[in-house]
Amino acid sequence: MTKTSVADAVIEAVIDLINAMTPFATATRGALPTGSGIVCEIGPSTPAVTHMDKNTVVPLDVTINAKHPDLYTLTHTLNDIHYELTRAKSYPMGEGWQIVDIRTYTLPQIIGREGNNTWIMASALSVEYYER
């Protein structure tokens, strides 16, 4: 049986929060699909604070890439995701970890347009969690 890392559990919790907002597509991990989609992945991160008891505060960078043929839908969906997640008053927790804050690391921005006129945007969140 493979044990899920804390970082994987945290990003899955963030994906669950995004999907609870019912965006235009179900957020997943991995590469963007051929059609419309939203994907989240872990970026480079390192513990910010390690306490004497070895508990840590970790700012986990999470990329959000998305694509959709309608730029308005795409832009508003990513902006709504950032707005809702950064203003939440409570966040998920799991065995040995708890999300304590989510901040915008990079605002949503257009990074390209495919040959089929599907817009691609990217953004990033800093998901700060406490690991016991």
C-alpha positions as protocol buffer text, in pm:
chain_id: "A"
residue {
  index: 1
  type: MET
  ca { x: 0 y: 0 z: 0 }
}
residue {
  index: 2
  type: THR
  ca { x: 142 y: 338 z: -102 }
}
residue {
  index: 3
  type: LYS
  ca { x: 120 y: 614 z: 154 }
}
residue {
  index: 4
  type: THR
  ca { x: 9 y: 953 z: 21 }
}
residue {
  index: 5
  type: SER
  ca { x: 249 y: 1236 z: 100 }
}
residue {
  index: 6
  type: VAL
  ca { x: 122 y: 1532 z: 297 }
}
residue {
  index: 7
  type: ALA
  ca { x: 181 y: 1759 z: -4 }
}
residue {
  index: 8
  type: ASP
  ca { x: -33 y: 1528 z: -220 }
}
residue {
  index: 9
  type: ALA
  ca { x: -310 y: 1527 z: 43 }
}
residue {
  index: 10
  type: VAL
  ca { x: -299 y: 1908 z: 61 }
}
residue {
  index: 11
  type: ILE
  ca { x: -323 y: 1957 z: -316 }
}
residue {
  index: 12
  type: GLU
  ca { x: -609 y: 1707 z: -333 }
}
residue {
  index: 13
  type: ALA
  ca { x: -789 y: 1910 z: -64 }
}
residue {
  index: 14
  type: VAL
  ca { x: -736 y: 2226 z: -272 }
}
residue {
  index: 15
  type: ILE
  ca { x: -873 y: 2048 z: -580 }
}
residue {
  index: 16
  type: ASP
  ca { x: -1179 y: 1945 z: -376 }
}
residue {
  index: 17
  type: LEU
  ca { x: -1231 y: 2310 z: -275 }
}
residue {
  index: 18
  type: ILE
  ca { x: -1208 y: 2416 z: -641 }
}
residue {
  index: 19
  type: ASN
  ca { x: -1450 y: 2146 z: -756 }
}
residue {
  index: 20
  type: ALA
  ca { x: -1698 y: 2246 z: -485 }
}
residue {
  index: 21
  type: MET
  ca { x: -1728 y: 2578 z: -673 }
}
residue {
  index: 22
  type: THR
  ca { x: -1853 y: 2384 z: -979 }
}
residue {
  index: 23
  type: PRO
  ca { x: -1624 y: 2543 z: -1239 }
}
residue {
  index: 24
  type: PHE
  ca { x: -1669 y: 2482 z: -1615 }
}
residue {
  index: 25
  type: ALA
  ca { x: -1462 y: 2160 z: -1585 }
}
residue {
  index: 26
  type: THR
  ca { x: -1362 y: 1927 z: -1304 }
}
residue {
  index: 27
  type: ALA
  ca { x: -1018 y: 2021 z: -1170 }
}
residue {
  index: 28
  type: THR
  ca { x: -768 y: 1735 z: -1177 }
}
residue {
  index: 29
  type: ARG
  ca { x: -393 y: 1679 z: -1158 }
}
residue {
  index: 30
  type: GLY
  ca { x: -162 y: 1626 z: -1453 }
}
residue {
  index: 31
  type: ALA
  ca { x: -156 y: 1772 z: -1802 }
}
residue {
  index: 32
  type: LEU
  ca { x: -435 y: 1977 z: -1955 }
}
residue {
  index: 33
  type: PRO
  ca { x: -677 y: 1765 z: -2158 }
}
residue {
  index: 34
  type: THR
  ca { x: -737 y: 1816 z: -2529 }
}
residue {
  index: 35
  type: GLY
  ca { x: -1062 y: 2004 z: -2464 }
}
residue {
  index: 36
  type: SER
  ca { x: -1150 y: 2249 z: -2188 }
}
residue {
  index: 37
  type: GLY
  ca { x: -1000 y: 2171 z: -1851 }
}
residue {
  index: 38
  type: ILE
  ca { x: -846 y: 2280 z: -1522 }
}
residue {
  index: 39
  type: VAL
  ca { x: -536 y: 2117 z: -1373 }
}
residue {
  index: 40
  type: CYS
  ca { x: -344 y: 2177 z: -1051 }
}
residue {
  index: 41
  type: GLU
  ca { x: 8 y: 2065 z: -970 }
}
residue {
  index: 42
  type: ILE
  ca { x: 268 y: 2115 z: -701 }
}
residue {
  index: 43
  type: GLY
  ca { x: 544 y: 2366 z: -765 }
}
residue {
  index: 44
  type: PRO
  ca { x: 883 y: 2384 z: -593 }
}
residue {
  index: 45
  type: SER
  ca { x: 835 y: 2443 z: -220 }
}
residue {
  index: 46
  type: THR
  ca { x: 1034 y: 2417 z: 99 }
}
residue {
  index: 47
  type: PRO
  ca { x: 944 y: 2443 z: 469 }
}
residue {
  index: 48
  type: ALA
  ca { x: 939 y: 2806 z: 581 }
}
residue {
  index: 49
  type: VAL
  ca { x: 956 y: 2740 z: 953 }
}
residue {
  index: 50
  type: THR
  ca { x: 1068 y: 2432 z: 1146 }
}
residue {
  index: 51
  type: HIS
  ca { x: 987 y: 2435 z: 1515 }
}
residue {
  index: 52
  type: MET
  ca { x: 1185 y: 2271 z: 1798 }
}
residue {
  index: 53
  type: ASP
  ca { x: 938 y: 1982 z: 1800 }
}
residue {
  index: 54
  type: LYS
  ca { x: 1005 y: 1942 z: 1423 }
}
residue {
  index: 55
  type: ASN
  ca { x: 655 y: 2053 z: 1326 }
}
residue {
  index: 56
  type: THR
  ca { x: 676 y: 2266 z: 1013 }
}
residue {
  index: 57
  type: VAL
  ca { x: 493 y: 2542 z: 832 }
}
residue {
  index: 58
  type: VAL
  ca { x: 514 y: 2480 z: 458 }
}
residue {
  index: 59
  type: PRO
  ca { x: 415 y: 2723 z: 182 }
}
residue {
  index: 60
  type: LEU
  ca { x: 320 y: 2482 z: -98 }
}
residue {
  index: 61
  type: ASP
  ca { x: 313 y: 2649 z: -437 }
}
residue {
  index: 62
  type: VAL
  ca { x: 26 y: 2515 z: -646 }
}
residue {
  index: 63
  type: THR
  ca { x: -6 y: 2595 z: -1016 }
}
residue {
  index: 64
  type: ILE
  ca { x: -347 y: 2620 z: -1176 }
}
residue {
  index: 65
  type: ASN
  ca { x: -356 y: 2588 z: -1554 }
}
residue {
  index: 66
  type: ALA
  ca { x: -681 y: 2603 z: -1746 }
}
residue {
  index: 67
  type: LYS
  ca { x: -812 y: 2628 z: -2098 }
}
residue {
  index: 68
  type: HIS
  ca { x: -1147 y: 2708 z: -2254 }
}
residue {
  index: 69
  type: PRO
  ca { x: -1263 y: 2845 z: -2591 }
}
residue {
  index: 70
  type: ASP
  ca { x: -1440 y: 3140 z: -2426 }
}
residue {
  index: 71
  type: LEU
  ca { x: -1192 y: 3385 z: -2273 }
}
residue {
  index: 72
  type: TYR
  ca { x: -1459 y: 3545 z: -2051 }
}
residue {
  index: 73
  type: THR
  ca { x: -1554 y: 3209 z: -1896 }
}
residue {
  index: 74
  type: LEU
  ca { x: -1190 y: 3115 z: -1847 }
}
residue {
  index: 75
  type: THR
  ca { x: -1087 y: 3447 z: -1691 }
}
residue {
  index: 76
  type: HIS
  ca { x: -1381 y: 3468 z: -1456 }
}
residue {
  index: 77
  type: THR
  ca { x: -1347 y: 3108 z: -1346 }
}
residue {
  index: 78
  type: LEU
  ca { x: -981 y: 3146 z: -1250 }
}
residue {
  index: 79
  type: ASN
  ca { x: -1043 y: 3483 z: -1084 }
}
residue {
  index: 80
  type: ASP
  ca { x: -1333 y: 3331 z: -886 }
}
residue {
  index: 81
  type: ILE
  ca { x: -1113 y: 3040 z: -775 }
}
residue {
  index: 82
  type: HIS
  ca { x: -850 y: 3282 z: -645 }
}
residue {
  index: 83
  type: TYR
  ca { x: -1107 y: 3506 z: -480 }
}
residue {
  index: 84
  type: GLU
  ca { x: -1292 y: 3228 z: -300 }
}
residue {
  index: 85
  type: LEU
  ca { x: -985 y: 3034 z: -186 }
}
residue {
  index: 86
  type: THR
  ca { x: -794 y: 3338 z: -57 }
}
residue {
  index: 87
  type: ARG
  ca { x: -1090 y: 3472 z: 139 }
}
residue {
  index: 88
  type: ALA
  ca { x: -1210 y: 3151 z: 301 }
}
residue {
  index: 89
  type: LYS
  ca { x: -1235 y: 3159 z: 679 }
}
residue {
  index: 90
  type: SER
  ca { x: -1167 y: 2788 z: 730 }
}
residue {
  index: 91
  type: TYR
  ca { x: -965 y: 2531 z: 540 }
}
residue {
  index: 92
  type: PRO
  ca { x: -940 y: 2152 z: 529 }
}
residue {
  index: 93
  type: MET
  ca { x: -726 y: 1940 z: 758 }
}
residue {
  index: 94
  type: GLY
  ca { x: -614 y: 1580 z: 754 }
}
residue {
  index: 95
  type: GLU
  ca { x: -410 y: 1338 z: 957 }
}
residue {
  index: 96
  type: GLY
  ca { x: -102 y: 1534 z: 1065 }
}
residue {
  index: 97
  type: TRP
  ca { x: -167 y: 1850 z: 862 }
}
residue {
  index: 98
  type: GLN
  ca { x: -392 y: 2153 z: 835 }
}
residue {
  index: 99
  type: ILE
  ca { x: -414 y: 2425 z: 571 }
}
residue {
  index: 100
  type: VAL
  ca { x: -381 y: 2758 z: 752 }
}
residue {
  index: 101
  type: ASP
  ca { x: -389 y: 3005 z: 463 }
}
residue {
  index: 102
  type: ILE
  ca { x: -413 y: 3033 z: 86 }
}
residue {
  index: 103
  type: ARG
  ca { x: -269 y: 3335 z: -95 }
}
residue {
  index: 104
  type: THR
  ca { x: -242 y: 3432 z: -459 }
}
residue {
  index: 105
  type: TYR
  ca { x: 115 y: 3376 z: -574 }
}
residue {
  index: 106
  type: THR
  ca { x: 58 y: 3467 z: -940 }
}
residue {
  index: 107
  type: LEU
  ca { x: -261 y: 3622 z: -1073 }
}
residue {
  index: 108
  type: PRO
  ca { x: -433 y: 3447 z: -1365 }
}
residue {
  index: 109
  type: GLN
  ca { x: -275 y: 3541 z: -1696 }
}
residue {
  index: 110
  type: ILE
  ca { x: -308 y: 3440 z: -2059 }
}
residue {
  index: 111
  type: ILE
  ca { x: -18 y: 3220 z: -2168 }
}
residue {
  index: 112
  type: GLY
  ca { x: -140 y: 3125 z: -2513 }
}
residue {
  index: 113
  type: ARG
  ca { x: -404 y: 3026 z: -2759 }
}
residue {
  index: 114
  type: GLU
  ca { x: -419 y: 2693 z: -2937 }
}
residue {
  index: 115
  type: GLY
  ca { x: -479 y: 2651 z: -3307 }
}
residue {
  index: 116
  type: ASN
  ca { x: -842 y: 2564 z: -3236 }
}
residue {
  index: 117
  type: ASN
  ca { x: -887 y: 2904 z: -3065 }
}
residue {
  index: 118
  type: THR
  ca { x: -886 y: 2758 z: -2713 }
}
residue {
  index: 119
  type: TRP
  ca { x: -740 y: 3008 z: -2465 }
}
residue {
  index: 120
  type: ILE
  ca { x: -484 y: 2889 z: -2207 }
}
residue {
  index: 121
  type: MET
  ca { x: -431 y: 3066 z: -1876 }
}
residue {
  index: 122
  type: ALA
  ca { x: -205 y: 3000 z: -1579 }
}
residue {
  index: 123
  type: SER
  ca { x: -191 y: 3114 z: -1218 }
}
residue {
  index: 124
  type: ALA
  ca { x: -47 y: 3000 z: -888 }
}
residue {
  index: 125
  type: LEU
  ca { x: -147 y: 2985 z: -524 }
}
residue {
  index: 126
  type: SER
  ca { x: 68 y: 2962 z: -213 }
}
residue {
  index: 127
  type: VAL
  ca { x: -105 y: 2712 z: 13 }
}
residue {
  index: 128
  type: GLU
  ca { x: 40 y: 2739 z: 361 }
}
residue {
  index: 129
  type: TYR
  ca { x: -8 y: 2433 z: 577 }
}
residue {
  index: 130
  type: TYR
  ca { x: 106 y: 2319 z: 919 }
}
residue {
  index: 131
  type: GLU
  ca { x: 250 y: 1969 z: 938 }
}
residue {
  index: 132
  type: ARG
  ca { x: 267 y: 1792 z: 1274 }
}
